Amino acid sequence: MPNLEEAIRERAYHLWIADGQPEGQADIYWLNAQREILTTSVESSGSNAAAAAPTDTRLVATKSTKKAKVARLGKSKTRAA
């Protein structure tokens, strides 16, 4: 998110408008907007990390498989020699 403060300000404004523009409660709208924005940010970060995990696992499996093949090839060459 390029500008967190701007996003919070915009969300707080929309919440305030939706509630009929009450006077003297700016801090409540700011805090509610801040909680929403940060919660959404954390949730999306968590889903990005979860999506990356299978890729990392596949890379590890591929490397392990390649090492096993190299080890087997090395053993067969030793026996043949």
Biopython code that builds the backbone (N, CA, C, O; Angstrom):
import numpy as np
from Bio.PDB.StructureBuilder import StructureBuilder

atoms = [
    (1, "MET", "N", (0.856, -1.179, 0.000)),
    (1, "MET", "CA", (0.000, 0.000, 0.000)),
    (1, "MET", "C", (0.893, 1.229, 0.000)),
    (1, "MET", "O", (1.687, 1.417, 0.922)),
    (2, "PRO", "N", (0.774, 2.059, -1.012)),
    (2, "PRO", "CA", (1.703, 3.185, -1.158)),
    (2, "PRO", "C", (1.676, 4.162, 0.008)),
    (2, "PRO", "O", (2.735, 4.562, 0.491)),
    (3, "ASN", "N", (0.507, 4.554, 0.469)),
    (3, "ASN", "CA", (0.439, 5.537, 1.532)),
    (3, "ASN", "C", (-0.605, 5.099, 2.549)),
    (3, "ASN", "O", (-1.805, 5.276, 2.340)),
    (4, "LEU", "N", (-0.141, 4.534, 3.634)),
    (4, "LEU", "CA", (-1.019, 3.985, 4.661)),
    (4, "LEU", "C", (-1.911, 5.060, 5.263)),
    (4, "LEU", "O", (-3.113, 4.849, 5.428)),
    (5, "GLU", "N", (-1.340, 6.196, 5.588)),
    (5, "GLU", "CA", (-2.120, 7.268, 6.207)),
    (5, "GLU", "C", (-3.248, 7.748, 5.286)),
    (5, "GLU", "O", (-4.356, 8.025, 5.744)),
    (6, "GLU", "N", (-2.959, 7.840, 4.015)),
    (6, "GLU", "CA", (-3.975, 8.269, 3.045)),
    (6, "GLU", "C", (-5.104, 7.247, 2.958)),
    (6, "GLU", "O", (-6.276, 7.620, 2.892)),
    (7, "ALA", "N", (-4.760, 5.965, 2.957)),
    (7, "ALA", "CA", (-5.765, 4.906, 2.890)),
    (7, "ALA", "C", (-6.647, 4.928, 4.139)),
    (7, "ALA", "O", (-7.863, 4.761, 4.049)),
    (8, "ILE", "N", (-6.029, 5.134, 5.306)),
    (8, "ILE", "CA", (-6.798, 5.203, 6.557)),
    (8, "ILE", "C", (-7.729, 6.421, 6.534)),
    (8, "ILE", "O", (-8.896, 6.321, 6.913)),
    (9, "ARG", "N", (-7.217, 7.548, 6.097)),
    (9, "ARG", "CA", (-8.011, 8.772, 6.035)),
    (9, "ARG", "C", (-9.231, 8.583, 5.130)),
    (9, "ARG", "O", (-10.343, 8.980, 5.479)),
    (10, "GLU", "N", (-9.008, 7.976, 3.973)),
    (10, "GLU", "CA", (-10.108, 7.761, 3.035)),
    (10, "GLU", "C", (-11.149, 6.809, 3.610)),
    (10, "GLU", "O", (-12.350, 7.046, 3.481)),
    (11, "ARG", "N", (-10.686, 5.726, 4.247)),
    (11, "ARG", "CA", (-11.630, 4.761, 4.843)),
    (11, "ARG", "C", (-12.401, 5.403, 5.992)),
    (11, "ARG", "O", (-13.606, 5.188, 6.121)),
    (12, "ALA", "N", (-11.725, 6.184, 6.823)),
    (12, "ALA", "CA", (-12.389, 6.870, 7.929)),
    (12, "ALA", "C", (-13.465, 7.812, 7.402)),
    (12, "ALA", "O", (-14.551, 7.903, 7.974)),
    (13, "TYR", "N", (-13.167, 8.500, 6.330)),
    (13, "TYR", "CA", (-14.133, 9.410, 5.715)),
    (13, "TYR", "C", (-15.371, 8.657, 5.250)),
    (13, "TYR", "O", (-16.497, 9.101, 5.475)),
    (14, "HIS", "N", (-15.158, 7.507, 4.596)),
    (14, "HIS", "CA", (-16.294, 6.725, 4.109)),
    (14, "HIS", "C", (-17.133, 6.181, 5.274)),
    (14, "HIS", "O", (-18.361, 6.159, 5.197)),
    (15, "LEU", "N", (-16.483, 5.753, 6.326)),
    (15, "LEU", "CA", (-17.220, 5.290, 7.514)),
    (15, "LEU", "C", (-18.044, 6.434, 8.116)),
    (15, "LEU", "O", (-19.201, 6.246, 8.491)),
    (16, "TRP", "N", (-17.438, 7.613, 8.201)),
    (16, "TRP", "CA", (-18.093, 8.794, 8.761)),
    (16, "TRP", "C", (-19.315, 9.182, 7.923)),
    (16, "TRP", "O", (-20.376, 9.485, 8.469)),
    (17, "ILE", "N", (-19.164, 9.170, 6.606)),
    (17, "ILE", "CA", (-20.273, 9.480, 5.699)),
    (17, "ILE", "C", (-21.402, 8.463, 5.886)),
    (17, "ILE", "O", (-22.574, 8.833, 5.956)),
    (18, "ALA", "N", (-21.039, 7.181, 5.966)),
    (18, "ALA", "CA", (-22.042, 6.122, 6.104)),
    (18, "ALA", "C", (-22.835, 6.262, 7.403)),
    (18, "ALA", "O", (-23.994, 5.849, 7.463)),
    (19, "ASP", "N", (-22.229, 6.837, 8.437)),
    (19, "ASP", "CA", (-22.911, 7.025, 9.724)),
    (19, "ASP", "C", (-23.649, 8.360, 9.830)),
    (19, "ASP", "O", (-24.139, 8.703, 10.906)),
    (20, "GLY", "N", (-23.736, 9.105, 8.757)),
    (20, "GLY", "CA", (-24.489, 10.347, 8.780)),
    (20, "GLY", "C", (-23.699, 11.570, 9.210)),
    (20, "GLY", "O", (-24.301, 12.571, 9.598)),
    (21, "GLN", "N", (-22.397, 11.528, 9.159)),
    (21, "GLN", "CA", (-21.498, 12.651, 9.439)),
    (21, "GLN", "C", (-21.657, 13.243, 10.850)),
    (21, "GLN", "O", (-21.831, 14.454, 10.991)),
    (22, "PRO", "N", (-21.599, 12.404, 11.889)),
    (22, "PRO", "CA", (-21.727, 12.930, 13.250)),
    (22, "PRO", "C", (-20.526, 13.793, 13.639)),
    (22, "PRO", "O", (-19.407, 13.552, 13.185)),
    (23, "GLU", "N", (-20.763, 14.784, 14.469)),
    (23, "GLU", "CA", (-19.710, 15.702, 14.914)),
    (23, "GLU", "C", (-18.936, 15.121, 16.101)),
    (23, "GLU", "O", (-19.495, 14.395, 16.922)),
    (24, "GLY", "N", (-17.650, 15.449, 16.178)),
    (24, "GLY", "CA", (-16.839, 15.162, 17.358)),
    (24, "GLY", "C", (-16.404, 13.725, 17.564)),
    (24, "GLY", "O", (-16.034, 13.359, 18.680)),
    (25, "GLN", "N", (-16.433, 12.908, 16.545)),
    (25, "GLN", "CA", (-16.027, 11.506, 16.705)),
    (25, "GLN", "C", (-14.950, 11.098, 15.699)),
    (25, "GLN", "O", (-14.859, 9.930, 15.323)),
    (26, "ALA", "N", (-14.159, 12.035, 15.277)),
    (26, "ALA", "CA", (-13.140, 11.771, 14.257)),
    (26, "ALA", "C", (-12.167, 10.683, 14.698)),
    (26, "ALA", "O", (-11.774, 9.839, 13.893)),
    (27, "ASP", "N", (-11.778, 10.697, 15.970)),
    (27, "ASP", "CA", (-10.811, 9.698, 16.451)),
    (27, "ASP", "C", (-11.377, 8.283, 16.392)),
    (27, "ASP", "O", (-10.642, 7.333, 16.121)),
    (28, "ILE", "N", (-12.644, 8.137, 16.638)),
    (28, "ILE", "CA", (-13.276, 6.808, 16.572)),
    (28, "ILE", "C", (-13.254, 6.296, 15.133)),
    (28, "ILE", "O", (-12.931, 5.133, 14.889)),
    (29, "TYR", "N", (-13.594, 7.159, 14.188)),
    (29, "TYR", "CA", (-13.587, 6.752, 12.786)),
    (29, "TYR", "C", (-12.174, 6.456, 12.302)),
    (29, "TYR", "O", (-11.959, 5.526, 11.525)),
    (30, "TRP", "N", (-11.216, 7.246, 12.762)),
    (30, "TRP", "CA", (-9.821, 7.015, 12.388)),
    (30, "TRP", "C", (-9.354, 5.644, 12.889)),
    (30, "TRP", "O", (-8.757, 4.870, 12.139)),
    (31, "LEU", "N", (-9.631, 5.355, 14.159)),
    (31, "LEU", "CA", (-9.189, 4.083, 14.735)),
    (31, "LEU", "C", (-9.882, 2.884, 14.082)),
    (31, "LEU", "O", (-9.248, 1.857, 13.840)),
    (32, "ASN", "N", (-11.163, 3.012, 13.800)),
    (32, "ASN", "CA", (-11.873, 1.922, 13.112)),
    (32, "ASN", "C", (-11.305, 1.689, 11.717)),
    (32, "ASN", "O", (-11.104, 0.549, 11.299)),
    (33, "ALA", "N", (-11.053, 2.775, 11.010)),
    (33, "ALA", "CA", (-10.475, 2.656, 9.670)),
    (33, "ALA", "C", (-9.077, 2.058, 9.732)),
    (33, "ALA", "O", (-8.723, 1.210, 8.913)),
    (34, "GLN", "N", (-8.286, 2.497, 10.698)),
    (34, "GLN", "CA", (-6.926, 1.974, 10.866)),
    (34, "GLN", "C", (-6.959, 0.470, 11.124)),
    (34, "GLN", "O", (-6.178, -0.279, 10.537)),
    (35, "ARG", "N", (-7.861, 0.026, 11.999)),
    (35, "ARG", "CA", (-7.978, -1.403, 12.302)),
    (35, "ARG", "C", (-8.347, -2.190, 11.045)),
    (35, "ARG", "O", (-7.763, -3.241, 10.779)),
    (36, "GLU", "N", (-9.307, -1.689, 10.275)),
    (36, "GLU", "CA", (-9.720, -2.372, 9.042)),
    (36, "GLU", "C", (-8.581, -2.480, 8.043)),
    (36, "GLU", "O", (-8.332, -3.551, 7.489)),
    (37, "ILE", "N", (-7.902, -1.388, 7.817)),
    (37, "ILE", "CA", (-6.810, -1.359, 6.826)),
    (37, "ILE", "C", (-5.679, -2.296, 7.251)),
    (37, "ILE", "O", (-5.177, -3.073, 6.439)),
    (38, "LEU", "N", (-5.283, -2.223, 8.504)),
    (38, "LEU", "CA", (-4.168, -3.062, 8.966)),
    (38, "LEU", "C", (-4.549, -4.535, 9.005)),
    (38, "LEU", "O", (-3.728, -5.394, 8.682)),
    (39, "THR", "N", (-5.769, -4.834, 9.390)),
    (39, "THR", "CA", (-6.222, -6.232, 9.405)),
    (39, "THR", "C", (-6.220, -6.799, 7.991)),
    (39, "THR", "O", (-5.768, -7.922, 7.766)),
    (40, "THR", "N", (-6.720, -6.029, 7.051)),
    (40, "THR", "CA", (-6.732, -6.461, 5.656)),
    (40, "THR", "C", (-5.309, -6.668, 5.147)),
    (40, "THR", "O", (-5.039, -7.619, 4.413)),
    (41, "SER", "N", (-4.408, -5.782, 5.537)),
    (41, "SER", "CA", (-3.018, -5.879, 5.107)),
    (41, "SER", "C", (-2.352, -7.139, 5.653)),
    (41, "SER", "O", (-1.640, -7.836, 4.931)),
    (42, "VAL", "N", (-2.588, -7.423, 6.928)),
    (42, "VAL", "CA", (-1.992, -8.610, 7.559)),
    (42, "VAL", "C", (-2.560, -9.882, 6.950)),
    (42, "VAL", "O", (-1.824, -10.834, 6.695)),
    (43, "GLU", "N", (-3.873, -9.901, 6.716)),
    (43, "GLU", "CA", (-4.494, -11.085, 6.120)),
    (43, "GLU", "C", (-3.966, -11.349, 4.717)),
    (43, "GLU", "O", (-3.721, -12.500, 4.356)),
    (44, "SER", "N", (-3.792, -10.316, 3.935)),
    (44, "SER", "CA", (-3.277, -10.519, 2.579)),
    (44, "SER", "C", (-1.814, -10.942, 2.600)),
    (44, "SER", "O", (-1.380, -11.709, 1.740)),
    (45, "SER", "N", (-1.055, -10.456, 3.564)),
    (45, "SER", "CA", (0.338, -10.890, 3.702)),
    (45, "SER", "C", (0.399, -12.353, 4.079)),
    (45, "SER", "O", (1.258, -13.085, 3.587)),
    (46, "GLY", "N", (-0.485, -12.785, 4.931)),
    (46, "GLY", "CA", (-0.527, -14.186, 5.335)),
    (46, "GLY", "C", (-0.884, -15.095, 4.190)),
    (46, "GLY", "O", (-0.321, -16.183, 4.071)),
    (47, "SER", "N", (-1.801, -14.683, 3.347)),
    (47, "SER", "CA", (-2.183, -15.515, 2.212)),
    (47, "SER", "C", (-1.070, -15.551, 1.175)),
    (47, "SER", "O", (-0.902, -16.563, 0.495)),
    (48, "ASN", "N", (-0.312, -14.480, 1.038)),
    (48, "ASN", "CA", (0.826, -14.479, 0.120)),
    (48, "ASN", "C", (1.904, -15.434, 0.606)),
    (48, "ASN", "O", (2.520, -16.132, -0.199)),
    (49, "ALA", "N", (2.138, -15.475, 1.906)),
    (49, "ALA", "CA", (3.142, -16.383, 2.467)),
    (49, "ALA", "C", (2.690, -17.828, 2.305)),
    (49, "ALA", "O", (3.502, -18.702, 2.003)),
    (50, "ALA", "N", (1.407, -18.082, 2.502)),
    (50, "ALA", "CA", (0.880, -19.438, 2.348)),
    (50, "ALA", "C", (0.979, -19.887, 0.894)),
    (50, "ALA", "O", (1.255, -21.056, 0.623)),
    (51, "ALA", "N", (0.760, -18.987, -0.019)),
    (51, "ALA", "CA", (0.856, -19.336, -1.439)),
    (51, "ALA", "C", (2.291, -19.634, -1.838)),
    (51, "ALA", "O", (2.519, -20.437, -2.742)),
    (52, "ALA", "N", (3.260, -19.012, -1.189)),
    (52, "ALA", "CA", (4.663, -19.224, -1.519)),
    (52, "ALA", "C", (5.191, -20.538, -0.951)),
    (52, "ALA", "O", (6.153, -21.088, -1.486)),
    (53, "ALA", "N", (4.602, -21.042, 0.094)),
    (53, "ALA", "CA", (5.095, -22.252, 0.758)),
    (53, "ALA", "C", (5.135, -23.465, -0.166)),
    (53, "ALA", "O", (6.161, -24.143, -0.205)),
    (54, "PRO", "N", (4.076, -23.774, -0.909)),
    (54, "PRO", "CA", (4.156, -24.938, -1.797)),
    (54, "PRO", "C", (5.266, -24.805, -2.830)),
    (54, "PRO", "O", (5.902, -25.802, -3.173)),
    (55, "THR", "N", (5.510, -23.625, -3.322)),
    (55, "THR", "CA", (6.579, -23.423, -4.293)),
    (55, "THR", "C", (7.921, -23.766, -3.662)),
    (55, "THR", "O", (8.738, -24.454, -4.274)),
    (56, "ASP", "N", (8.150, -23.290, -2.442)),
    (56, "ASP", "CA", (9.392, -23.581, -1.741)),
    (56, "ASP", "C", (9.529, -25.082, -1.508)),
    (56, "ASP", "O", (10.620, -25.632, -1.656)),
    (57, "THR", "N", (8.445, -25.744, -1.147)),
    (57, "THR", "CA", (8.481, -27.175, -0.895)),
    (57, "THR", "C", (8.842, -27.926, -2.173)),
    (57, "THR", "O", (9.633, -28.869, -2.140)),
    (58, "ARG", "N", (8.272, -27.516, -3.281)),
    (58, "ARG", "CA", (8.579, -28.183, -4.550)),
    (58, "ARG", "C", (10.037, -27.998, -4.926)),
    (58, "ARG", "O", (10.660, -28.914, -5.463)),
    (59, "LEU", "N", (10.590, -26.820, -4.651)),
    (59, "LEU", "CA", (11.992, -26.585, -4.962)),
    (59, "LEU", "C", (12.882, -27.487, -4.128)),
    (59, "LEU", "O", (13.859, -28.041, -4.631)),
    (60, "VAL", "N", (12.547, -27.634, -2.859)),
    (60, "VAL", "CA", (13.334, -28.506, -1.979)),
    (60, "VAL", "C", (13.242, -29.943, -2.466)),
    (60, "VAL", "O", (14.248, -30.652, -2.508)),
    (61, "ALA", "N", (12.037, -30.377, -2.835)),
    (61, "ALA", "CA", (11.856, -31.744, -3.317)),
    (61, "ALA", "C", (12.640, -31.961, -4.608)),
    (61, "ALA", "O", (13.251, -33.015, -4.786)),
    (62, "THR", "N", (12.630, -31.000, -5.490)),
    (62, "THR", "CA", (13.358, -31.120, -6.743)),
    (62, "THR", "C", (14.852, -31.222, -6.489)),
    (62, "THR", "O", (15.525, -32.049, -7.104)),
    (63, "LYS", "N", (15.382, -30.398, -5.597)),
    (63, "LYS", "CA", (16.804, -30.448, -5.285)),
    (63, "LYS", "C", (17.171, -31.780, -4.656)),
    (63, "LYS", "O", (18.215, -32.351, -4.975)),
    (64, "SER", "N", (16.320, -32.284, -3.761)),
    (64, "SER", "CA", (16.589, -33.574, -3.128)),
    (64, "SER", "C", (16.577, -34.691, -4.154)),
    (64, "SER", "O", (17.419, -35.587, -4.110)),
    (65, "THR", "N", (15.643, -34.645, -5.064)),
    (65, "THR", "CA", (15.551, -35.654, -6.112)),
    (65, "THR", "C", (16.795, -35.628, -6.989)),
    (65, "THR", "O", (17.338, -36.680, -7.325)),
    (66, "LYS", "N", (17.247, -34.448, -7.359)),
    (66, "LYS", "CA", (18.443, -34.333, -8.184)),
    (66, "LYS", "C", (19.661, -34.877, -7.455)),
    (66, "LYS", "O", (20.485, -35.560, -8.064)),
    (67, "LYS", "N", (19.795, -34.591, -6.163)),
    (67, "LYS", "CA", (20.925, -35.099, -5.384)),
    (67, "LYS", "C", (20.886, -36.620, -5.328)),
    (67, "LYS", "O", (21.925, -37.273, -5.427)),
    (68, "ALA", "N", (19.685, -37.191, -5.168)),
    (68, "ALA", "CA", (19.563, -38.640, -5.111)),
    (68, "ALA", "C", (19.970, -39.264, -6.444)),
    (68, "ALA", "O", (20.645, -40.293, -6.468)),
    (69, "LYS", "N", (19.564, -38.647, -7.545)),
    (69, "LYS", "CA", (19.930, -39.171, -8.865)),
    (69, "LYS", "C", (21.437, -39.104, -9.071)),
    (69, "LYS", "O", (22.034, -40.043, -9.597)),
    (70, "VAL", "N", (22.049, -38.009, -8.664)),
    (70, "VAL", "CA", (23.494, -37.859, -8.800)),
    (70, "VAL", "C", (24.195, -38.909, -7.945)),
    (70, "VAL", "O", (25.178, -39.509, -8.380)),
    (71, "ALA", "N", (23.703, -39.129, -6.747)),
    (71, "ALA", "CA", (24.315, -40.119, -5.866)),
    (71, "ALA", "C", (24.212, -41.514, -6.478)),
    (71, "ALA", "O", (25.169, -42.287, -6.436)),
    (72, "ARG", "N", (23.054, -41.833, -7.042)),
    (72, "ARG", "CA", (22.892, -43.153, -7.667)),
    (72, "ARG", "C", (23.798, -43.298, -8.883)),
    (72, "ARG", "O", (24.403, -44.349, -9.094)),
    (73, "LEU", "N", (23.887, -42.246, -9.675)),
    (73, "LEU", "CA", (24.752, -42.293, -10.841)),
    (73, "LEU", "C", (26.211, -42.466, -10.433)),
    (73, "LEU", "O", (26.963, -43.208, -11.065)),
    (74, "GLY", "N", (26.589, -41.782, -9.387)),
    (74, "GLY", "CA", (27.973, -41.891, -8.896)),
    (74, "GLY", "C", (28.281, -43.283, -8.416)),
    (74, "GLY", "O", (29.375, -43.789, -8.665)),
    (75, "LYS", "N", (27.343, -43.923, -7.732)),
    (75, "LYS", "CA", (27.550, -45.282, -7.225)),
    (75, "LYS", "C", (27.658, -46.281, -8.368)),
    (75, "LYS", "O", (28.489, -47.188, -8.326)),
    (76, "SER", "N", (26.824, -46.118, -9.388)),
    (76, "SER", "CA", (26.863, -47.066, -10.491)),
    (76, "SER", "C", (28.158, -46.932, -11.283)),
    (76, "SER", "O", (28.676, -47.918, -11.807)),
    (77, "LYS", "N", (28.678, -45.709, -11.367)),
    (77, "LYS", "CA", (29.959, -45.519, -12.062)),
    (77, "LYS", "C", (31.089, -46.163, -11.266)),
    (77, "LYS", "O", (32.018, -46.727, -11.843)),
    (78, "THR", "N", (31.008, -46.077, -9.955)),
    (78, "THR", "CA", (32.037, -46.670, -9.115)),
    (78, "THR", "C", (32.048, -48.183, -9.268)),
    (78, "THR", "O", (33.109, -48.801, -9.346)),
    (79, "ARG", "N", (30.864, -48.769, -9.310)),
    (79, "ARG", "CA", (30.765, -50.217, -9.452)),
    (79, "ARG", "C", (31.286, -50.665, -10.809)),
    (79, "ARG", "O", (31.940, -51.703, -10.913)),
    (80, "ALA", "N", (31.003, -49.897, -11.836)),
    (80, "ALA", "CA", (31.407, -50.293, -13.177)),
    (80, "ALA", "C", (32.917, -50.181, -13.351)),
    (80, "ALA", "O", (33.509, -50.886, -14.169)),
    (81, "ALA", "N", (33.527, -49.307, -12.591)),
    (81, "ALA", "CA", (34.966, -49.080, -12.752)),
    (81, "ALA", "C", (35.803, -50.099, -12.116)),
    (81, "ALA", "O", (37.030, -50.018, -12.182)),
]
sb = StructureBuilder()
sb.init_structure("model")
sb.init_model(0)
sb.init_chain("A")
sb.init_seg("    ")
for serial, (resi, resn, name, xyz) in enumerate(atoms, 1):
    if name == "N":
        sb.init_residue(resn, " ", resi, " ")
    sb.init_atom(name, np.array(xyz, "f"), 0.0, 1.0, " ", f" {name:<3s}", serial, name[0])
structure = sb.get_structure()
